[in-house]
Amino acid sequence: MSDSEHTFENKADAGASKTFPQQAGTIRKNGYIVIKNRPCKVVEVSTSKTGKHGHAKCHFVGIDIFTGKKLEDIVPSSHNCDVPHVTRVDYQLIDISEDGFVSLLMENGNTKDDLRLPTDDQLLTQLKDGFGDGKDLVVTVMSAMGEEQICALKDIGPK
């Protein structure tokens, strides 16, 4: 077989996993965990000791980082849980389109136009009002498990 017969598809994420395993007993409050295939921020952890031959169990209460829904899970503390890779990146806001998408300036000078306006009403009004007033706004975009959403905004002064 020659090398020309091998073809590979180009993947932008280099095949990196969206999650990594971590022992349930080591996950703490304010950490992240995947519950029901959703990335969640842990708001409460309680560990219960069980009988003679059982496992200690961890009860996790998490808030979905994109929808804000409360999710719960119970896992034996010695078992592994999926933990999402959560990244936060700051972009400068260039434009807000009529169809609900934002145009953001990336560090390399390109624009990112595939992001919707945030669903949080307070953040949405701050964003629209600040942009309408002509302020220079920097938005923080949180991404995990293939999803992205604007989660915060900073005013860096007038244009």
DSSP file (Angstrom, degrees, kcal/mol; ACC not computed):
  #  RESIDUE AA STRUCTURE BP1 BP2  ACC     N-H-->O    O-->H-N    N-H-->O    O-->H-N    TCO  KAPPA ALPHA  PHI   PSI    X-CA   Y-CA   Z-CA
    1    1 A M              0   0    0      0, 0.0     2,-0.2     0, 0.0     5,-0.0   0.000 360.0 360.0 360.0 131.4    0.0    0.0    0.0
    2    2 A S    >   -     0   0    0      1,-0.1     3,-1.3     0, 0.0     4,-0.3  -0.495 360.0-111.9 -92.3 166.1    1.3    3.4   -0.9
    3    3 A D  G >  S+     0   0    0      1,-0.2     3,-1.2     2,-0.2    -1,-0.1   0.755 110.6  70.2 -66.8 -24.1    1.0    6.6    1.1
    4    4 A S  G 3  S+     0   0    0      1,-0.3    -1,-0.2     3,-0.0     0, 0.0   0.702  88.6  64.0 -69.5 -17.7   -1.3    8.1   -1.6
    5    5 A E  G <  S+     0   0    0     -3,-1.3     2,-0.6     2,-0.0    -1,-0.3   0.676  85.2  85.7 -78.8 -16.3   -4.1    5.7   -0.6
    6    6 A H    <   +     0   0    0     -3,-1.2     2,-0.4    -4,-0.3    -1,-0.0  -0.758  57.8 178.5 -89.2 119.0   -4.4    7.2    2.9
    7    7 A T        -     0   0    0     -2,-0.6     2,-0.4     2,-0.0    -3,-0.0  -0.967   7.4-166.3-121.0 139.1   -6.7   10.2    3.0
    8    8 A F        -     0   0    0     -2,-0.4     2,-0.3     3,-0.0    -2,-0.0  -0.958  19.6-126.3-123.6 139.9   -7.5   12.1    6.2
    9    9 A E        -     0   0    0     -2,-0.4     2,-0.5     1,-0.1    -2,-0.0  -0.653  29.9-117.6 -81.8 140.8  -10.2   14.6    6.8
   10   10 A N        -     0   0    0     -2,-0.3     2,-0.4     2,-0.0    -1,-0.1  -0.664  31.4-168.0 -78.8 126.3   -9.0   17.9    8.1
   11   11 A K    >   -     0   0    0     -2,-0.5     3,-0.9     1,-0.1    -3,-0.0  -0.961  18.9-149.6-117.5 133.4  -10.6   18.6   11.5
   12   12 A A  T 3  S+     0   0    0     -2,-0.4    -1,-0.1     1,-0.2    -2,-0.0   0.800  97.5  51.9 -70.9 -28.8  -10.3   22.0   13.1
   13   13 A D  T >  S-     0   0    0      3,-0.1     3,-2.1     1,-0.0    -1,-0.2   0.353 104.4-125.4 -93.6   8.6  -10.3   20.7   16.7
   14   14 A A  T <   -     0   0    0     -3,-0.9    -2,-0.1     1,-0.3    -1,-0.0   0.734  63.4 -69.3  56.9  25.1   -7.4   18.2   16.1
   15   15 A G  T 3  S+     0   0    0      1,-0.2    -1,-0.3     0, 0.0     2,-0.0   0.637  86.3 163.3  73.2  13.4   -9.7   15.4   17.3
   16   16 A A    <   -     0   0    0     -3,-2.1    -1,-0.2     1,-0.1     2,-0.1  -0.356  41.1-110.0 -67.8 145.0   -9.5   16.7   20.9
   17   17 A S        -     0   0    0      1,-0.1    -1,-0.1     2,-0.1   128,-0.1  -0.432   9.9-139.4 -74.6 148.5  -12.2   15.4   23.2
   18   18 A K  S    S+     0   0    0     -2,-0.1    67,-2.1   127,-0.1   127,-0.4   0.651  87.6  28.1 -79.9 -15.2  -14.9   17.7   24.4
   19   19 A T  E     -A   84   0A   0     65,-0.2    -2,-0.1   125,-0.1    63,-0.1  -0.890  66.0-150.8-137.1 166.5  -14.7   16.2   27.9
   20   20 A F  E     -A   83   0A   0     63,-2.4    63,-2.6    -2,-0.3     2,-0.2  -0.988  28.1-107.8-137.5 150.9  -12.1   14.5   30.2
   21   21 A P  E     +A   82   0A   0      0, 0.0     2,-0.3     0, 0.0    61,-0.2  -0.516  36.5 173.3 -80.2 143.6  -12.6   11.9   32.9
   22   22 A Q  E     -A   81   0A   0     59,-2.3    59,-3.2    -2,-0.2     5,-0.1  -0.987  40.2 -99.8-146.5 140.1  -12.3   12.9   36.6
   23   23 A Q  E >   -A   80   0A   0     -2,-0.3     3,-1.9    57,-0.2     4,-0.5  -0.367  29.9-131.1 -62.7 133.9  -13.0   10.8   39.7
   24   24 A A  G >  S+     0   0    0     55,-3.1     3,-1.2    52,-0.3    53,-0.2   0.834 104.0  60.0 -57.0 -37.1  -16.4   11.8   41.1
   25   25 A G  G 3  S+     0   0    0     52,-2.0    -1,-0.3    54,-0.3    53,-0.1   0.660 102.7  53.1 -67.6 -15.5  -15.0   12.1   44.7
   26   26 A T  G <  S+     0   0    0     -3,-1.9     2,-0.4    51,-0.2    -1,-0.2   0.497  82.0 103.2 -99.0  -4.5  -12.5   14.9   43.5
   27   27 A I    <   -     0   0    0     -3,-1.2     2,-0.2    -4,-0.5     3,-0.1  -0.677  55.6-169.7 -82.6 128.4  -15.1   17.2   41.9
   28   28 A R    >   -     0   0    0     -2,-0.4     3,-1.7     1,-0.1    14,-0.2  -0.584  31.5 -70.3-114.2 172.0  -15.9   20.1   44.1
   29   29 A K  T 3  S+     0   0    0      1,-0.2    14,-0.2    -2,-0.2    -1,-0.1  -0.323 119.5  25.6 -59.6 145.6  -18.4   23.0   44.3
   30   30 A N  T 3  S+     0   0    0     12,-3.0    -1,-0.2     1,-0.3    13,-0.1   0.440 100.7 112.3  71.4   3.8  -17.9   25.6   41.5
   31   31 A G    <   -     0   0    0     -3,-1.7    11,-2.9    11,-0.1     2,-0.3  -0.223  70.0-106.2 -86.2-172.4  -16.2   23.0   39.3
   32   32 A Y  E     +B   41   0B   0      9,-0.2     2,-0.3    -3,-0.1     9,-0.2  -0.896  36.4 169.6-119.8 150.8  -17.8   21.7   36.1
   33   33 A I  E     -B   40   0B   0      7,-2.3     7,-2.7    -2,-0.3     2,-0.6  -0.983  34.4-117.3-153.1 153.0  -19.4   18.3   35.4
   34   34 A V  E     +B   39   0B   0     48,-2.5     2,-0.5    -2,-0.3    48,-0.3  -0.873  33.2 178.8 -96.3 118.6  -21.4   16.8   32.5
   35   35 A I  E >  S-B   38   0B   0      3,-2.2     3,-1.2    -2,-0.6    38,-0.1  -0.988  72.3 -12.2-120.8 125.1  -24.9   15.8   33.7
   36   36 A K  T 3  S-     0   0    0     -2,-0.5    -1,-0.2     1,-0.3    37,-0.0   0.892 128.8 -56.7  51.9  45.4  -27.4   14.3   31.1
   37   37 A N  T 3  S+     0   0    0      1,-0.2    -1,-0.3    -3,-0.1    -3,-0.1   0.719 115.5 114.6  59.9  26.1  -25.0   15.3   28.3
   38   38 A R  E <  S-B   35   0B   0     -3,-1.2    -3,-2.2    46,-0.0     2,-0.4  -0.984  71.2-118.7-123.6 135.8  -25.1   19.0   29.3
   39   39 A P  E     -B   34   0B   0      0, 0.0    26,-2.2     0, 0.0    27,-0.4  -0.596  42.8-178.0 -72.3 127.7  -22.1   21.0   30.7
   40   40 A C  E     -BC  33  64B   0     -7,-2.7    -7,-2.3    -2,-0.4     2,-0.5  -0.928  30.7-130.2-130.2 150.4  -23.0   22.2   34.2
   41   41 A K  E     -BC  32  63B   0     22,-2.5    22,-2.4    -2,-0.3     2,-0.4  -0.881  36.4-120.4 -94.7 129.3  -21.4   24.2   36.9
   42   42 A V  E     + C   0  62B   0    -11,-2.9   -12,-3.0    -2,-0.5    20,-0.3  -0.561  37.8 168.7 -75.5 123.2  -21.5   22.4   40.3
   43   43 A V  E     +     0   0B   0     18,-2.8     2,-0.3    -2,-0.4    19,-0.2   0.599  68.2  20.1-106.7 -17.3  -23.5   24.3   42.9
   44   44 A E  E     - C   0  61B   0     17,-1.6    17,-2.5   -16,-0.1     2,-0.4  -0.962  57.2-177.8-155.4 134.6  -23.8   21.6   45.5
   45   45 A V  E     + C   0  60B   0     -2,-0.3     2,-0.4    15,-0.2    15,-0.2  -0.998   5.7 177.0-131.4 129.6  -22.0   18.3   46.3
   46   46 A S  E     - C   0  59B   0     13,-1.9    13,-3.4    -2,-0.4     2,-0.5  -0.999  14.0-153.8-132.4 137.2  -22.9   15.9   49.1
   47   47 A T  E     - C   0  58B   0     -2,-0.4     2,-0.4    11,-0.2    11,-0.2  -0.910   8.4-160.5-110.1 130.5  -21.1   12.6   49.7
   48   48 A S  E     - C   0  57B   0      9,-3.1     9,-2.1    -2,-0.5     2,-0.4  -0.916  12.9-137.3-112.2 136.3  -23.0    9.8   51.5
   49   49 A K        -     0   0    0     -2,-0.4     7,-0.1     7,-0.2     2,-0.1  -0.739  27.5-157.3 -85.8 135.5  -21.3    6.9   53.2
   50   50 A T        -     0   0    0     -2,-0.4     6,-0.1     1,-0.2    -1,-0.0  -0.408  22.7 -70.5-108.0-173.1  -23.0    3.6   52.4
   51   51 A G        -     0   0    0     -2,-0.1     3,-0.4     4,-0.1    -1,-0.2   0.353  68.6 -62.2 -66.0-162.1  -23.3    0.2   54.0
   52   52 A K  S    S+     0   0    0      1,-0.2    -2,-0.1     3,-0.0    -1,-0.0   0.883 129.6  17.4 -54.2 -51.1  -20.7   -2.6   54.4
   53   53 A H  S    S+     0   0    0      2,-0.1    -1,-0.2     0, 0.0    -2,-0.1   0.335 104.3 100.3-111.1   7.5  -20.0   -3.4   50.8
   54   54 A G  S    S-     0   0    0     -3,-0.4     2,-0.3     1,-0.1    -4,-0.1  -0.265  70.7-105.3 -89.1 176.5  -21.3   -0.4   49.0
   55   55 A H        -     0   0    0     -6,-0.1     2,-0.3    -2,-0.1    -4,-0.1  -0.682  32.0-109.3 -93.8 152.2  -19.7    2.6   47.4
   56   56 A A        -     0   0    0     -2,-0.3    21,-3.4    -7,-0.1    22,-0.4  -0.660  42.9-142.3 -72.2 141.0  -19.8    6.1   48.9
   57   57 A K  E     -CD  48  76B   0     -9,-2.1    -9,-3.1    -2,-0.3     2,-0.5  -0.870   8.4-146.5-114.7 143.3  -22.0    8.1   46.6
   58   58 A C  E     -CD  47  75B   0     17,-3.5    17,-2.5    -2,-0.4     2,-0.6  -0.916   8.0-155.5-106.0 129.1  -21.7   11.7   45.4
   59   59 A H  E     -CD  46  74B   0    -13,-3.4   -13,-1.9    -2,-0.5     2,-0.4  -0.920  15.2-164.6-105.1 115.5  -24.8   13.7   44.8
   60   60 A F  E     -CD  45  73B   0     13,-3.3    13,-2.1    -2,-0.6     2,-0.5  -0.844  13.1-169.4-104.6 134.9  -24.2   16.5   42.4
   61   61 A V  E     +CD  44  72B   0    -17,-2.5   -18,-2.8    -2,-0.4   -17,-1.6  -0.993  21.7 174.3-117.1 122.7  -26.5   19.5   41.8
   62   62 A G  E     -CD  42  71B   0      9,-3.2     9,-3.4    -2,-0.5     2,-0.5  -0.917  29.5-137.3-131.1 155.1  -25.4   21.5   38.7
   63   63 A I  E     -CD  41  70B   0    -22,-2.4   -22,-2.5    -2,-0.3     7,-0.2  -0.957  34.1-114.4-111.0 123.9  -26.7   24.4   36.7
   64   64 A D  E  >  -C   40   0B   0      5,-3.1     4,-1.9    -2,-0.5   -24,-0.3  -0.360  21.7-141.5 -55.7 126.0  -26.5   24.1   32.9
   65   65 A I  T  4 S+     0   0    0    -26,-2.2    -1,-0.2     1,-0.2   -25,-0.1   0.661  95.9  34.9 -71.7 -14.0  -23.9   26.8   31.9
   66   66 A F  T  4 S+     0   0    0    -27,-0.4    -1,-0.2     3,-0.1    53,-0.2   0.785 129.9  26.2-105.9 -37.7  -25.9   27.6   28.7
   67   67 A T  T  4 S-     0   0    0      2,-0.1    -2,-0.2    52,-0.0    -3,-0.0   0.672  90.5-130.7-101.9 -18.7  -29.6   27.2   29.6
   68   68 A G     <  +     0   0    0     -4,-1.9     2,-0.1     1,-0.3    -3,-0.1   0.537  54.6 148.6  80.9   5.6  -29.5   27.8   33.4
   69   69 A K        -     0   0    0     -6,-0.1    -5,-3.1     1,-0.1     2,-0.5  -0.473  49.2-120.5 -75.9 146.1  -31.5   24.7   34.1
   70   70 A K  E     -D   63   0B   0     -7,-0.2     2,-0.3    -2,-0.1    -7,-0.2  -0.752  34.7-178.9 -88.6 127.3  -30.9   22.8   37.4
   71   71 A L  E     -D   62   0B   0     -9,-3.4    -9,-3.2    -2,-0.5     2,-0.3  -0.942   8.9-159.0-126.9 148.9  -29.7   19.2   36.9
   72   72 A E  E     +D   61   0B   0     -2,-0.3     2,-0.3   -11,-0.2   -11,-0.2  -0.935  10.8 174.1-128.8 151.4  -28.9   16.4   39.4
   73   73 A D  E     -D   60   0B   0    -13,-2.1   -13,-3.3    -2,-0.3     2,-0.5  -0.988  18.8-150.5-152.6 147.6  -26.9   13.2   39.3
   74   74 A I  E     +D   59   0B   0     -2,-0.3   -15,-0.2   -15,-0.2    -2,-0.0  -0.990  24.5 170.8-122.4 124.5  -25.7   10.6   41.8
   75   75 A V  E     -D   58   0B   0    -17,-2.5   -17,-3.5    -2,-0.5     2,-0.1  -0.984  41.2-103.5-133.7 139.1  -22.5    8.8   41.0
   76   76 A P  E >   -D   57   0B   0      0, 0.0     3,-1.8     0, 0.0   -52,-0.3  -0.431  35.6-126.3 -58.9 136.4  -20.3    6.4   43.1
   77   77 A S  T 3  S+     0   0    0    -21,-3.4   -52,-2.0     1,-0.3   -51,-0.2   0.722 106.9  54.5 -64.8 -21.2  -17.4    8.4   44.4
   78   78 A S  T 3  S+     0   0    0    -22,-0.4    -1,-0.3   -54,-0.2     2,-0.1   0.601  93.6  89.4 -87.1 -10.1  -14.8    6.0   43.0
   79   79 A H  S <  S-     0   0    0     -3,-1.8   -55,-3.1   -56,-0.1     2,-0.3  -0.442  81.8-108.9 -84.7 160.1  -16.2    6.1   39.5
   80   80 A N  E     -A   23   0A   0    -57,-0.3     2,-0.3    -2,-0.1   -57,-0.2  -0.668  27.9-161.8 -89.6 143.7  -15.2    8.6   36.8
   81   81 A C  E     -A   22   0A   0    -59,-3.2   -59,-2.3    -2,-0.3     2,-0.4  -0.851  26.2-108.0-114.6 155.4  -17.4   11.5   35.6
   82   82 A D  E     -A   21   0A   0    -48,-0.3   -48,-2.5    -2,-0.3   -63,-0.0  -0.714  30.9-165.4 -82.1 133.8  -17.1   13.5   32.4
   83   83 A V  E     -A   20   0A   0    -63,-2.6   -63,-2.4    -2,-0.4   -50,-0.1  -0.987  18.2-128.3-119.3 126.1  -15.8   17.0   33.0
   84   84 A P  E     -A   19   0A   0      0, 0.0     2,-0.9     0, 0.0   -65,-0.2  -0.405  16.3-118.7 -74.9 148.5  -16.3   19.5   30.1
   85   85 A H        -     0   0    0    -67,-2.1     2,-0.5    -2,-0.1    60,-0.5  -0.788  38.5-167.8 -79.6 110.1  -13.4   21.6   28.7
   86   86 A V        -     0   0    0     -2,-0.9     2,-0.4    58,-0.1    58,-0.2  -0.899   7.5-178.7-107.4 125.3  -14.8   25.1   29.4
   87   87 A T  E     -E  143   0C   0     56,-2.5    56,-2.8    -2,-0.5     2,-0.4  -0.937  14.2-157.4-123.9 148.1  -13.0   28.0   27.8
   88   88 A R  E     +E  142   0C   0     -2,-0.4     2,-0.4    54,-0.2    54,-0.2  -0.991  14.1 179.8-123.1 129.7  -13.7   31.8   28.0
   89   89 A V  E     -E  141   0C   0     52,-2.2    52,-3.3    -2,-0.4     2,-0.4  -0.989  20.6-135.9-131.5 138.9  -12.5   34.1   25.3
   90   90 A D  E     +E  140   0C   0     -2,-0.4     2,-0.3    50,-0.2    50,-0.2  -0.796  25.1 177.1 -95.5 134.3  -12.9   37.9   25.0
   91   91 A Y  E     -E  139   0C   0     48,-2.7    48,-2.7    -2,-0.4     2,-0.4  -0.961  30.3-117.0-130.7 150.6  -13.9   39.5   21.7
   92   92 A Q  E     -EF 138 105C   0     13,-1.4    13,-3.1    -2,-0.3     2,-0.4  -0.742  31.9-121.7 -87.2 135.2  -14.6   43.1   20.8
   93   93 A L  E     + F   0 104C   0     44,-2.8    44,-0.4    -2,-0.4    11,-0.2  -0.620  36.0 168.5 -78.6 126.6  -18.1   43.7   19.6
   94   94 A I  E     -     0   0C   0      9,-3.1     2,-0.3    -2,-0.4    10,-0.2   0.819  60.1 -10.0-101.1 -48.0  -18.3   45.2   16.1
   95   95 A D  E     - F   0 103C   0      8,-1.5     8,-3.1     2,-0.0     2,-0.5  -0.990  45.7-141.4-154.2 154.2  -22.0   44.9   15.1
   96   96 A I  E     - F   0 102C   0     -2,-0.3     6,-0.2     6,-0.2     2,-0.1  -0.991  28.5-147.2-118.9 121.6  -25.4   43.5   16.0
   97   97 A S    >   -     0   0    0      4,-2.9     3,-1.3    -2,-0.5     4,-0.0  -0.441  21.9-115.3 -87.3 163.7  -27.4   42.3   13.0
   98   98 A E  T 3  S+     0   0    0      1,-0.3    -1,-0.1     2,-0.1    -2,-0.0   0.783 111.1  63.8 -66.7 -27.5  -31.2   42.5   12.8
   99   99 A D  T 3  S-     0   0    0      2,-0.1    -1,-0.3     1,-0.1    -2,-0.0   0.316 122.9 -97.1 -85.5  11.7  -31.5   38.7   12.7
  100  100 A G  S <  S+     0   0    0     -3,-1.3    17,-2.5     1,-0.3     2,-0.3   0.617  84.0 122.2  91.1  13.3  -30.1   38.3   16.2
  101  101 A F  E     - G   0 116C   0     15,-0.2    -4,-2.9    -4,-0.0     2,-0.3  -0.784  49.1-141.5-106.4 154.1  -26.4   37.5   15.5
  102  102 A V  E     -FG  96 115C   0     13,-2.7    13,-0.7    -2,-0.3     2,-0.5  -0.837   5.9-139.7-111.4 152.5  -23.4   39.5   16.6
  103  103 A S  E     -F   95   0C   0     -8,-3.1    -9,-3.1    -2,-0.3    -8,-1.5  -0.960  26.4-171.4-110.4 122.4  -20.2   40.3   14.7
  104  104 A L  E     -FG  93 112C   0      8,-2.4     8,-2.8    -2,-0.5     2,-0.6  -0.880  21.9-129.3-120.4 146.4  -17.1   40.0   16.9
  105  105 A L  E     -FG  92 111C   0    -13,-3.1   -13,-1.4    -2,-0.3     6,-0.2  -0.832  25.6-152.3 -95.1 121.2  -13.5   40.9   16.2
  106  106 A M    >   -     0   0    0      4,-3.0     3,-1.7    -2,-0.6   -15,-0.1  -0.424  28.7-104.8 -87.9 168.0  -11.0   38.1   17.0
  107  107 A E  T 3  S+     0   0    0      1,-0.3    -1,-0.1   -17,-0.1   -16,-0.0   0.802 118.7  57.7 -64.1 -29.6   -7.4   38.6   18.1
  108  108 A N  T 3  S-     0   0    0      2,-0.1    -1,-0.3     1,-0.1     3,-0.1   0.439 121.5-104.3 -83.1   3.3   -6.0   37.7   14.7
  109  109 A G  S <  S+     0   0    0     -3,-1.7    -2,-0.1     1,-0.3     2,-0.1   0.281  83.7 120.0  96.0 -11.1   -8.1   40.4   13.0
  110  110 A N        -     0   0    0     -5,-0.1    -4,-3.0     1,-0.1    -1,-0.3  -0.344  61.3-117.8 -79.3 167.0  -10.8   38.1   11.5
  111  111 A T  E     -G  105   0C   0     -6,-0.2     2,-0.5    -3,-0.1    -6,-0.2  -0.812  10.5-147.8-107.6 151.9  -14.4   38.4   12.4
  112  112 A K  E     +G  104   0C   0     -8,-2.8    -8,-2.4    -2,-0.3     3,-0.2  -0.970  25.7 163.5-117.2 113.7  -16.6   35.9   14.1
  113  113 A D  E     +     0   0C   0     -2,-0.5    -1,-0.1   -10,-0.2   -10,-0.1   0.237  51.8  85.2-117.4  12.2  -20.2   36.1   12.8
  114  114 A D  E     +     0   0C   0    -13,-0.1     2,-0.4     2,-0.1    -1,-0.1   0.178  65.2 102.0-103.8  18.7  -21.8   32.8   13.9
  115  115 A L  E     -G  102   0C   0    -13,-0.7   -13,-2.7    -3,-0.2     2,-0.1  -0.875  60.4-140.1-111.1 133.7  -22.8   33.7   17.5
  116  116 A R  E     -G  101   0C   0     -2,-0.4    34,-0.4   -15,-0.2   -15,-0.2  -0.396  33.3 -90.3 -82.0 162.2  -26.3   34.6   18.6
  117  117 A L        -     0   0    0    -17,-2.5    -1,-0.1     1,-0.1     7,-0.1  -0.370  58.3 -89.2 -63.9 152.4  -27.3   37.3   21.0
  118  118 A P        -     0   0    0      0, 0.0    -1,-0.1     0, 0.0    33,-0.1  -0.274  23.3-140.0 -66.2 153.3  -27.4   36.1   24.6
  119  119 A T  S    S+     0   0    0     31,-0.2     2,-0.4   -53,-0.2    -2,-0.1   0.674  75.2 102.1 -85.4 -18.9  -30.7   34.7   26.0
  120  120 A D     >  -     0   0    0      1,-0.2     4,-2.5     2,-0.0     5,-0.2  -0.545  67.2-148.4 -69.0 120.1  -30.2   36.4   29.4
  121  121 A D  H  > S+     0   0    0     -2,-0.4     4,-2.4     1,-0.2     5,-0.2   0.881  93.7  49.9 -61.2 -41.9  -32.5   39.5   29.3
  122  122 A Q  H  > S+     0   0    0      1,-0.2     4,-2.1     2,-0.2    -1,-0.2   0.933 114.2  44.5 -64.0 -46.1  -30.4   41.7   31.5
  123  123 A L  H  > S+     0   0    0      1,-0.2     4,-2.4     2,-0.2    -1,-0.2   0.879 112.2  54.4 -64.2 -38.5  -27.2   41.0   29.5
  124  124 A L  H  X S+     0   0    0     -4,-2.5     4,-2.6     2,-0.2     5,-0.2   0.918 109.9  44.9 -62.8 -45.9  -29.1   41.5   26.3
  125  125 A T  H  X S+     0   0    0     -4,-2.4     4,-2.8     2,-0.2     5,-0.3   0.898 113.2  50.9 -67.7 -39.1  -30.4   44.9   27.3
  126  126 A Q  H  X S+     0   0    0     -4,-2.1     4,-2.4    -5,-0.2     5,-0.2   0.915 112.8  47.2 -60.5 -42.4  -26.9   46.0   28.5
  127  127 A L  H  X S+     0   0    0     -4,-2.4     4,-2.2     2,-0.2    -2,-0.2   0.938 116.0  42.5 -65.3 -48.9  -25.4   44.8   25.2
  128  128 A K  H  X S+     0   0    0     -4,-2.6     4,-2.5     2,-0.2    -2,-0.2   0.907 116.8  47.2 -67.1 -42.2  -28.0   46.6   23.0
  129  129 A D  H  X S+     0   0    0     -4,-2.8     4,-1.9    -5,-0.2    -2,-0.2   0.933 113.8  47.4 -64.7 -45.9  -28.0   49.8   25.1
  130  130 A G  H  <>S+     0   0    0     -4,-2.4     5,-2.4    -5,-0.3     4,-0.2   0.895 114.5  46.3 -62.1 -41.5  -24.2   50.0   25.2
  131  131 A F  H ><5S+     0   0    0     -4,-2.2     3,-1.2    -5,-0.2    -1,-0.2   0.888 111.3  52.5 -68.7 -39.0  -23.9   49.3   21.5
  132  132 A G  H 3<5S+     0   0    0     -4,-2.5    -2,-0.2     1,-0.3    -1,-0.2   0.828 106.1  54.2 -64.6 -32.4  -26.6   51.9   20.8
  133  133 A D  T 3<5S-     0   0    0     -4,-1.9    -1,-0.3    -5,-0.1    -2,-0.2   0.479 118.0-113.7 -80.3  -2.7  -24.7   54.5   22.9
  134  134 A G  T < 5 +     0   0    0     -3,-1.2    25,-1.4    -4,-0.2    -3,-0.2   0.725  61.5 155.9  79.8  21.5  -21.6   53.9   20.8
  135  135 A K  E   < - H   0 158C   0     -5,-2.4     2,-0.7    23,-0.2    -1,-0.2  -0.483  50.4-113.5 -79.7 152.8  -19.5   52.4   23.6
  136  136 A D  E     -     0   0C   0     21,-3.0    20,-2.8    -2,-0.1     2,-0.4  -0.784  42.9-168.6 -82.1 113.7  -16.6   50.1   22.9
  137  137 A L  E     - H   0 155C   0     -2,-0.7   -44,-2.8   -44,-0.4     2,-0.5  -0.881  18.0-161.3-113.5 139.1  -17.8   46.7   24.3
  138  138 A V  E     -EH  92 154C   0     16,-3.1    16,-3.1    -2,-0.4     2,-0.4  -0.977  15.0-158.6-114.0 124.2  -15.8   43.5   24.9
  139  139 A V  E     -EH  91 153C   0    -48,-2.7   -48,-2.7    -2,-0.5     2,-0.6  -0.807  10.7-137.6-104.5 144.6  -17.9   40.4   25.3
  140  140 A T  E     -EH  90 152C   0     12,-2.7    11,-3.0    -2,-0.4    12,-1.2  -0.890  17.7-158.6 -99.9 123.6  -16.8   37.2   27.0
  141  141 A V  E     -EH  89 150C   0    -52,-3.3   -52,-2.2    -2,-0.6     2,-0.4  -0.903   0.9-157.7-107.2 122.7  -17.7   34.1   25.1
  142  142 A M  E     -EH  88 149C   0      7,-2.7     7,-2.0    -2,-0.6     2,-0.4  -0.839  12.7-173.6 -98.4 133.6  -17.9   30.8   27.0
  143  143 A S  E     +EH  87 148C   0    -56,-2.8   -56,-2.5    -2,-0.4     2,-0.3  -0.989  13.1 155.0-131.7 140.1  -17.6   27.6   25.0
  144  144 A A  E >   + H   0 147C   0      3,-2.0     3,-2.0    -2,-0.4   -58,-0.1  -0.948  66.1   0.1-158.8 138.4  -18.0   24.0   26.1
  145  145 A M  T 3  S-     0   0    0    -60,-0.5     3,-0.1  -127,-0.4  -127,-0.1   0.834 130.0 -50.1  51.7  41.2  -18.8   20.7   24.3
  146  146 A G  T 3  S+     0   0    0      1,-0.3     2,-0.3  -128,-0.1    -1,-0.3   0.497 115.9 108.8  81.4   3.6  -19.3   22.4   20.9
  147  147 A E  E <   -H  144   0C   0     -3,-2.0    -3,-2.0     2,-0.0     2,-0.3  -0.856  45.5-168.7-112.2 149.8  -21.6   25.2   22.2
  148  148 A E  E     +H  143   0C   0     -2,-0.3     2,-0.3    -5,-0.2   -32,-0.2  -0.986   9.6 167.5-134.8 147.0  -20.8   28.9   22.6
  149  149 A Q  E     -H  142   0C   0     -7,-2.0    -7,-2.7    -2,-0.3     2,-0.4  -0.976  39.8-109.5-157.1 144.9  -22.6   31.7   24.3
  150  150 A I  E     +H  141   0C   0    -34,-0.4    -9,-0.2    -2,-0.3   -31,-0.2  -0.630  39.6 168.4 -72.5 126.7  -21.9   35.3   25.4
  151  151 A C  E     +     0   0C   0    -11,-3.0     2,-0.3    -2,-0.4   -10,-0.2   0.577  56.3  13.0-119.3 -15.0  -21.8   35.2   29.2
  152  152 A A  E     -H  140   0C   0    -12,-1.2   -12,-2.7     2,-0.0     2,-0.3  -0.981  56.8-152.5-156.7 164.4  -20.4   38.6   30.2
  153  153 A L  E     -H  139   0C   0     -2,-0.3     2,-0.4   -14,-0.2   -14,-0.2  -0.999   3.3-164.3-147.0 144.2  -19.6   42.1   28.8
  154  154 A K  E     -H  138   0C   0    -16,-3.1   -16,-3.1    -2,-0.3     2,-0.6  -0.965  17.3-136.8-127.5 143.3  -17.2   44.8   29.7
  155  155 A D  E     -H  137   0C   0     -2,-0.4   -18,-0.2   -18,-0.2    -2,-0.0  -0.886  17.3-177.9 -97.6 121.5  -17.2   48.5   28.6
  156  156 A I  E     -     0   0C   0    -20,-2.8   -19,-0.1    -2,-0.6    -1,-0.1   0.138  54.8 -84.0-106.8  20.8  -13.7   49.6   27.6
  157  157 A G  E     -     0   0C   0    -21,-0.4   -21,-3.0     2,-0.0    -1,-0.4  -0.322  63.4 -40.3 107.8 170.9  -14.7   53.2   26.9
  158  158 A P  E      H  135   0C   0      0, 0.0   -23,-0.2     0, 0.0   -24,-0.1  -0.311 360.0 360.0 -71.6 156.0  -16.3   55.3   24.1
  159  159 A K              0   0    0    -25,-1.4   -24,-0.1    -2,-0.0   -25,-0.1   0.482 360.0 360.0 -69.3 360.0  -15.2   54.7   20.5
